[in-house]
Amino acid sequence: MKAIRAWLLVFVIGLVLSGVTAFPLVTEVRVLTDVLHAVPAPDALVAWIDRVREGLEATGTNYPFIAYGTDWLAFAHLMIAIAFWGPWRDPVRNIWVIEWGMICCLAIIPLALIAGPIRELPWWWLLIDMSFGVFGIIPLIVVRRLIKRMATDSARSVPNVDVGV
């Protein structure tokens, strides 16, 4: 149970950080551009982040309500993190949440590959976006295996119980 909770904590912290950092995007991108201009960084990255900053600032000045979309993105991350309370409390009964999370991680890849080019994102940025799904699924795979093992061990300790594993 400790290992399951430790891996869930890693995943939930990632979701929460992804969520709360979506609120102050303009400030974060300003800091990032300052840092990238102060250190050696690839020209393509600097140019892209400068363009993102310009777009966020222009949108914020002229159409501040558009940022409400990223507020909802942040909110969604926080709500998804809350969904993992079920597996925290009762992993075997709530394994479906883990499997749903794994599906979400996999779904990031086609989303990035379809929406990225439509939104004119550089190809290397799509790799960064897809890495959230690739790295996010790792703790969930580990948790799912641990839950399956826990269910099997529980079934062995109670005679004549079918847990559907």
Accessible surface in RSA format (square Angstrom, percent):
REM  Atomic radii and reference values for relative SASA: ProtOr
REM  Chains: A
REM  Algorithm: Lee & Richards
REM  Probe-radius: 1.40
REM  Slices: 20
REM RES _ NUM      All-atoms   Total-Side   Main-Chain    Non-polar    All polar
REM                ABS   REL    ABS   REL    ABS   REL    ABS   REL    ABS   REL
RES MET A   1    92.12  47.7  60.00  39.7  32.12  76.5  59.94  51.0  32.18  42.6
RES LYS A   2   183.97  89.8 175.70 107.8   8.27  19.7 121.15 109.0  62.83  66.9
RES ALA A   3    48.83  44.9  39.76  61.4   9.06  20.6  46.20  65.1   2.62   6.9
RES ILE A   4     3.24   1.8   3.24   2.4   0.00   0.0   3.24   2.3   0.00   0.0
RES ARG A   5    78.94  33.1  78.70  40.1   0.24   0.6  14.14  19.3  64.79  39.3
RES ALA A   6    55.21  50.8  46.98  72.5   8.23  18.7  52.83  74.4   2.38   6.3
RES TRP A   7    91.22  36.6  90.63  43.9   0.60   1.4  72.70  38.8  18.52  30.1
RES LEU A   8     0.58   0.3   0.38   0.3   0.20   0.5   0.58   0.4   0.00   0.0
RES LEU A   9    88.16  49.1  87.47  62.6   0.68   1.7  88.16  61.9   0.00   0.0
RES VAL A  10    88.30  58.1  81.17  73.5   7.13  17.2  83.39  72.5   4.91  13.3
RES PHE A  11    22.45  11.2  17.72  11.0   4.73  12.3  21.31  12.9   1.14   3.3
RES VAL A  12    34.42  22.7  34.42  31.2   0.00   0.0  34.42  29.9   0.00   0.0
RES ILE A  13    84.49  48.1  83.43  62.2   1.06   2.5  84.45  60.8   0.04   0.1
RES GLY A  14    34.16  42.1   0.00   N/A  34.16  42.1  32.63  89.5   1.53   3.4
RES LEU A  15    24.44  13.6  22.20  15.9   2.25   5.6  23.13  16.2   1.31   3.5
RES VAL A  16    53.30  35.1  53.30  48.3   0.00   0.0  53.30  46.3   0.00   0.0
RES LEU A  17   101.57  56.6 101.09  72.3   0.48   1.2 101.36  71.2   0.22   0.6
RES SER A  18    34.42  29.1  21.22  28.3  13.20  30.4  15.93  33.9  18.48  25.9
RES GLY A  19     0.00   0.0   0.00   N/A   0.00   0.0   0.00   0.0   0.00   0.0
RES VAL A  20    62.61  41.2  57.66  52.2   4.95  11.9  57.66  50.1   4.95  13.4
RES THR A  21    60.05  42.7  58.31  59.1   1.74   4.1  45.01  60.5  15.04  22.7
RES ALA A  22     6.46   5.9   4.25   6.6   2.21   5.0   6.42   9.0   0.04   0.1
RES PHE A  23   101.67  50.9  78.95  48.9  22.72  59.1  79.22  48.0  22.44  64.2
RES PRO A  24    57.87  42.2  47.16  43.0  10.70  38.9  57.87  47.8   0.00   0.0
RES LEU A  25    51.72  28.8  50.66  36.2   1.06   2.7  50.66  35.6   1.06   2.8
RES VAL A  26    45.69  30.1  43.81  39.7   1.89   4.5  44.32  38.5   1.37   3.7
RES THR A  27    80.39  57.2  79.99  81.1   0.40   1.0  51.29  68.9  29.09  44.0
RES GLU A  28    56.54  32.5  48.86  37.0   7.69  18.3  38.73  74.9  17.82  14.5
RES VAL A  29    14.94   9.8  14.69  13.3   0.25   0.6  14.94  13.0   0.00   0.0
RES ARG A  30   100.61  42.2 100.61  51.3   0.00   0.0  26.48  36.2  74.13  44.9
RES VAL A  31    86.49  56.9  85.88  77.7   0.61   1.5  86.45  75.1   0.03   0.1
RES LEU A  32    72.35  40.3  69.81  49.9   2.54   6.4  72.21  50.7   0.14   0.4
RES THR A  33     1.46   1.0   1.46   1.5   0.00   0.0   1.46   2.0   0.00   0.0
RES ASP A  34    89.07  62.4  79.82  79.5   9.24  21.9  29.55  69.5  59.52  59.4
RES VAL A  35    74.06  48.7  71.05  64.3   3.02   7.3  74.05  64.3   0.01   0.0
RES LEU A  36    18.11  10.1  15.53  11.1   2.58   6.5  15.53  10.9   2.58   6.9
RES HIS A  37   116.10  63.5  80.73  56.1  35.36  90.5  58.35  60.1  57.75  67.2
RES ALA A  38    85.14  78.3  44.59  68.8  40.55  92.2  55.40  78.0  29.75  78.8
RES VAL A  39    71.87  47.3  61.20  55.4  10.67  25.7  64.49  56.0   7.38  20.0
RES PRO A  40   139.73 101.8 107.28  97.8  32.46 118.0 119.64  98.8  20.09 124.9
RES ALA A  41    27.45  25.2   2.89   4.5  24.56  55.9   7.68  10.8  19.77  52.4
RES PRO A  42    90.67  66.1  77.75  70.9  12.92  47.0  89.91  74.2   0.75   4.7
RES ASP A  43   125.00  87.6 115.81 115.3   9.19  21.7  38.28  90.1  86.72  86.5
RES ALA A  44    61.26  56.3  46.63  72.0  14.64  33.3  55.65  78.4   5.61  14.9
RES LEU A  45    45.08  25.1  44.73  32.0   0.35   0.9  44.73  31.4   0.35   0.9
RES VAL A  46    23.90  15.7  23.69  21.5   0.21   0.5  23.90  20.8   0.00   0.0
RES ALA A  47    62.74  57.7  51.24  79.1  11.50  26.2  57.01  80.3   5.72  15.2
RES TRP A  48    30.19  12.1  27.63  13.4   2.56   6.0  29.14  15.5   1.05   1.7
RES ILE A  49     4.99   2.8   4.99   3.7   0.00   0.0   4.99   3.6   0.00   0.0
RES ASP A  50    49.82  34.9  44.70  44.5   5.12  12.1  25.10  59.1  24.72  24.6
RES ARG A  51   137.36  57.7 131.51  67.0   5.86  13.9  51.53  70.4  85.83  52.0
RES VAL A  52    42.21  27.8  35.13  31.8   7.08  17.1  41.61  36.2   0.60   1.6
RES ARG A  53    68.38  28.7  68.22  34.8   0.17   0.4  13.70  18.7  54.68  33.1
RES GLU A  54   124.94  71.7 119.84  90.7   5.09  12.1  40.41  78.2  84.52  69.0
RES GLY A  55    34.02  42.0   0.00   N/A  34.02  42.0  33.97  93.2   0.05   0.1
RES LEU A  56    46.02  25.6  42.88  30.7   3.15   7.9  43.21  30.3   2.82   7.6
RES GLU A  57    51.56  29.6  47.20  35.7   4.36  10.4  21.46  41.5  30.10  24.6
RES ALA A  58    49.38  45.4  41.32  63.8   8.05  18.3  48.55  68.4   0.83   2.2
RES THR A  59    43.48  30.9  42.43  43.0   1.05   2.5  17.79  23.9  25.69  38.8
RES GLY A  60    32.48  40.1   0.00   N/A  32.48  40.1  22.26  61.1  10.22  22.9
RES THR A  61   112.14  79.8  81.18  82.3  30.97  73.8  63.24  84.9  48.91  73.9
RES ASN A  62    92.77  64.0  69.16  66.8  23.62  56.9  12.92  31.1  79.85  77.2
RES TYR A  63   121.72  56.8 121.56  69.2   0.16   0.4  74.73  56.2  46.99  57.9
RES PRO A  64    84.50  61.6  75.45  68.8   9.05  32.9  76.83  63.4   7.67  47.7
RES PHE A  65   138.45  69.3 122.96  76.2  15.49  40.3 132.53  80.4   5.92  16.9
RES ILE A  66    98.16  55.9  89.89  67.0   8.28  19.9  93.12  67.1   5.04  13.7
RES ALA A  67    52.37  48.2  46.55  71.8   5.82  13.2  51.96  73.2   0.41   1.1
RES TYR A  68   131.90  61.6 130.11  74.0   1.79   4.6  98.04  73.7  33.85  41.7
RES GLY A  69    46.57  57.4   0.00   N/A  46.57  57.4  35.99  98.8  10.59  23.7
RES THR A  70    38.98  27.7  38.15  38.7   0.82   2.0  34.68  46.6   4.30   6.5
RES ASP A  71    48.26  33.8  46.64  46.4   1.62   3.8  12.64  29.7  35.62  35.5
RES TRP A  72   133.82  53.7 131.09  63.5   2.73   6.4 127.24  67.8   6.58  10.7
RES LEU A  73    89.43  49.8  83.21  59.5   6.22  15.6  88.68  62.3   0.76   2.0
RES ALA A  74     0.00   0.0   0.00   0.0   0.00   0.0   0.00   0.0   0.00   0.0
RES PHE A  75    92.28  46.2  92.13  57.1   0.15   0.4  92.28  55.9   0.00   0.0
RES ALA A  76    42.79  39.3  38.79  59.9   4.00   9.1  42.76  60.2   0.04   0.1
RES HIS A  77    42.39  23.2  42.39  29.5   0.00   0.0  18.72  19.3  23.67  27.5
RES LEU A  78    43.46  24.2  41.88  30.0   1.58   4.0  42.23  29.7   1.23   3.3
RES MET A  79    80.97  41.9  73.85  48.9   7.12  16.9  48.87  41.6  32.10  42.5
RES ILE A  80    56.85  32.4  54.92  40.9   1.94   4.7  56.77  40.9   0.08   0.2
RES ALA A  81     7.21   6.6   3.32   5.1   3.89   8.9   3.80   5.3   3.42   9.1
RES ILE A  82   107.67  61.3 100.30  74.7   7.38  17.8 105.48  76.0   2.19   5.9
RES ALA A  83    39.42  36.2  22.71  35.1  16.70  38.0  34.92  49.2   4.50  11.9
RES PHE A  84     3.34   1.7   0.72   0.4   2.62   6.8   1.55   0.9   1.79   5.1
RES TRP A  85   143.60  57.6 140.05  67.8   3.55   8.3 129.15  68.9  14.45  23.4
RES GLY A  86    17.76  21.9   0.00   N/A  17.76  21.9  15.00  41.2   2.76   6.2
RES PRO A  87     0.00   0.0   0.00   0.0   0.00   0.0   0.00   0.0   0.00   0.0
RES TRP A  88    70.06  28.1  70.05  33.9   0.01   0.0  59.01  31.5  11.05  17.9
RES ARG A  89   151.83  63.7 132.80  67.7  19.04  45.3  21.76  29.7 130.07  78.8
RES ASP A  90    57.51  40.3  55.78  55.5   1.72   4.1  19.45  45.8  38.05  37.9
RES PRO A  91     4.44   3.2   4.44   4.0   0.00   0.0   4.44   3.7   0.00   0.0
RES VAL A  92    52.78  34.7  46.34  41.9   6.45  15.5  46.34  40.3   6.45  17.5
RES ARG A  93   189.83  79.7 166.54  84.9  23.29  55.5  49.51  67.7 140.32  85.0
RES ASN A  94    28.26  19.5  28.26  27.3   0.00   0.0   0.00   0.0  28.26  27.3
RES ILE A  95    30.72  17.5  30.72  22.9   0.00   0.0  30.72  22.1   0.00   0.0
RES TRP A  96   152.91  61.4 151.10  73.1   1.80   4.2 139.10  74.2  13.80  22.4
RES VAL A  97     4.52   3.0   4.52   4.1   0.00   0.0   4.52   3.9   0.00   0.0
RES ILE A  98     0.00   0.0   0.00   0.0   0.00   0.0   0.00   0.0   0.00   0.0
RES GLU A  99    54.81  31.5  53.73  40.7   1.08   2.6  23.02  44.5  31.79  26.0
RES TRP A 100    90.46  36.3  88.72  42.9   1.74   4.1  67.56  36.0  22.90  37.2
RES GLY A 101     2.93   3.6   0.00   N/A   2.93   3.6   2.61   7.2   0.32   0.7
RES MET A 102    34.26  17.7  34.26  22.7   0.00   0.0  33.66  28.6   0.60   0.8
RES ILE A 103   113.73  64.7 113.30  84.4   0.43   1.0 113.51  81.7   0.22   0.6
RES CYS A 104    49.76  37.6  44.01  49.1   5.74  13.5  26.80  67.9  22.96  24.8
RES CYS A 105     7.63   5.8   6.81   7.6   0.82   1.9   0.43   1.1   7.20   7.8
RES LEU A 106   103.59  57.7  99.25  71.0   4.34  10.9  99.59  69.9   4.00  10.8
RES ALA A 107    51.70  47.5  43.83  67.6   7.86  17.9  48.31  68.0   3.38   9.0
RES ILE A 108    50.96  29.0  49.58  36.9   1.38   3.3  50.73  36.5   0.23   0.6
RES ILE A 109    54.86  31.2  54.86  40.9   0.00   0.0  54.86  39.5   0.00   0.0
RES PRO A 110    65.25  47.6  63.15  57.6   2.09   7.6  65.25  53.9   0.00   0.0
RES LEU A 111   117.16  65.2 111.48  79.8   5.68  14.3 116.02  81.5   1.14   3.1
RES ALA A 112     8.82   8.1   2.45   3.8   6.38  14.5   8.77  12.3   0.06   0.1
RES LEU A 113    94.95  52.9  82.37  58.9  12.58  31.6  82.39  57.9  12.56  33.8
RES ILE A 114   114.55  65.2 107.85  80.3   6.69  16.1 112.34  80.9   2.20   6.0
RES ALA A 115    31.39  28.9  30.57  47.2   0.82   1.9  31.39  44.2   0.00   0.0
RES GLY A 116     1.68   2.1   0.00   N/A   1.68   2.1   1.49   4.1   0.19   0.4
RES PRO A 117    77.60  56.6  57.86  52.7  19.75  71.8  64.08  52.9  13.53  84.1
RES ILE A 118   121.32  69.0  95.96  71.5  25.36  61.1 103.71  74.7  17.61  47.8
RES ARG A 119   176.92  74.3 155.04  79.0  21.88  52.1  45.73  62.5 131.19  79.5
RES GLU A 120   122.87  70.5 107.72  81.5  15.15  36.1  41.83  80.9  81.04  66.2
RES LEU A 121    51.43  28.6  38.90  27.8  12.54  31.5  39.22  27.5  12.21  32.9
RES PRO A 122    30.41  22.2  18.62  17.0  11.79  42.8  30.17  24.9   0.24   1.5
RES TRP A 123   175.97  70.6 169.92  82.2   6.05  14.2 147.60  78.7  28.37  46.0
RES TRP A 124    53.88  21.6  52.24  25.3   1.64   3.9  45.06  24.0   8.82  14.3
RES TRP A 125    63.30  25.4  63.30  30.6   0.00   0.0  50.23  26.8  13.07  21.2
RES LEU A 126    13.33   7.4  13.33   9.5   0.00   0.0  13.33   9.4   0.00   0.0
RES LEU A 127    93.74  52.2  87.62  62.7   6.13  15.4  88.24  62.0   5.50  14.8
RES ILE A 128    73.61  41.9  70.73  52.7   2.88   6.9  73.60  53.0   0.00   0.0
RES ASP A 129    44.89  31.4  43.03  42.8   1.86   4.4  12.14  28.6  32.75  32.7
RES MET A 130    24.09  12.5  24.09  15.9   0.00   0.0  19.85  16.9   4.24   5.6
RES SER A 131    32.29  27.3  29.54  39.4   2.75   6.3  19.37  41.3  12.92  18.1
RES PHE A 132   118.88  59.5 108.99  67.5   9.89  25.7 112.81  68.4   6.07  17.4
RES GLY A 133     1.94   2.4   0.00   N/A   1.94   2.4   1.08   3.0   0.86   1.9
RES VAL A 134    72.73  47.9  68.90  62.4   3.83   9.2  72.40  62.9   0.33   0.9
RES PHE A 135   135.55  67.8 128.47  79.6   7.08  18.4 128.81  78.1   6.74  19.3
RES GLY A 136    14.29  17.6   0.00   N/A  14.29  17.6  13.64  37.4   0.65   1.5
RES ILE A 137    21.17  12.0  21.17  15.8   0.00   0.0  21.17  15.2   0.00   0.0
RES ILE A 138    81.26  46.2  80.48  60.0   0.78   1.9  81.09  58.4   0.17   0.5
RES PRO A 139     9.40   6.9   9.40   8.6   0.00   0.0   9.40   7.8   0.00   0.0
RES LEU A 140     0.12   0.1   0.12   0.1   0.00   0.0   0.12   0.1   0.00   0.0
RES ILE A 141    55.29  31.5  54.81  40.8   0.48   1.1  55.07  39.7   0.22   0.6
RES VAL A 142    41.58  27.4  40.53  36.7   1.06   2.5  41.49  36.1   0.09   0.3
RES VAL A 143     0.22   0.1   0.22   0.2   0.00   0.0   0.22   0.2   0.00   0.0
RES ARG A 144    76.50  32.1  76.50  39.0   0.00   0.0   5.42   7.4  71.09  43.1
RES ARG A 145   157.19  66.0 152.12  77.5   5.07  12.1  47.44  64.8 109.74  66.5
RES LEU A 146    35.11  19.6  32.38  23.2   2.73   6.9  32.38  22.7   2.73   7.3
RES ILE A 147     1.27   0.7   1.27   0.9   0.00   0.0   1.27   0.9   0.00   0.0
RES LYS A 148    60.53  29.5  60.10  36.9   0.43   1.0  30.37  27.3  30.16  32.1
RES ARG A 149   141.04  59.2 134.77  68.7   6.27  14.9  53.66  73.3  87.38  53.0
RES MET A 150    49.94  25.9  43.44  28.7   6.50  15.5  39.01  33.2  10.93  14.5
RES ALA A 151     3.94   3.6   3.41   5.3   0.53   1.2   3.94   5.6   0.00   0.0
RES THR A 152    37.68  26.8  36.48  37.0   1.19   2.8  30.03  40.3   7.64  11.6
RES ASP A 153    71.40  50.0  65.67  65.4   5.73  13.5  28.70  67.6  42.69  42.6
RES SER A 154    53.03  44.8  47.17  63.0   5.86  13.5  28.60  60.9  24.42  34.2
RES ALA A 155    23.97  22.0  15.88  24.5   8.10  18.4  16.62  23.4   7.35  19.5
RES ARG A 156   182.54  76.6 148.11  75.5  34.43  82.0  67.72  92.5 114.83  69.6
RES SER A 157    87.21  73.7  52.32  69.8  34.88  80.4  51.44 109.5  35.76  50.1
RES VAL A 158    73.84  48.6  73.24  66.3   0.60   1.4  73.73  64.1   0.11   0.3
RES PRO A 159   108.21  78.9  89.52  81.6  18.69  67.9  99.20  81.9   9.01  56.0
RES ASN A 160   162.76 112.2 113.76 109.9  49.00 118.0  41.26  99.3 121.50 117.4
RES VAL A 161    68.54  45.1  49.14  44.5  19.41  46.8  53.06  46.1  15.49  42.0
RES ASP A 162   135.38  94.8 100.25  99.8  35.13  83.1  41.79  98.4  93.59  93.3
RES VAL A 163    58.15  38.3  26.37  23.9  31.78  76.6  34.83  30.3  23.32  63.2
RES GLY A 164    64.47  79.5   0.00   N/A  64.47  79.5  35.65  97.8  28.81  64.5
RES VAL A 165    91.12  60.0  30.11  27.3  61.01 147.0  47.48  41.3  43.64 118.4
END  Absolute sums over single chains surface
CHAIN  1 A    10773.8       9385.1       1388.7       7672.3       3101.5
END  Absolute sums over all chains
TOTAL         10773.8       9385.1       1388.7       7672.3       3101.5
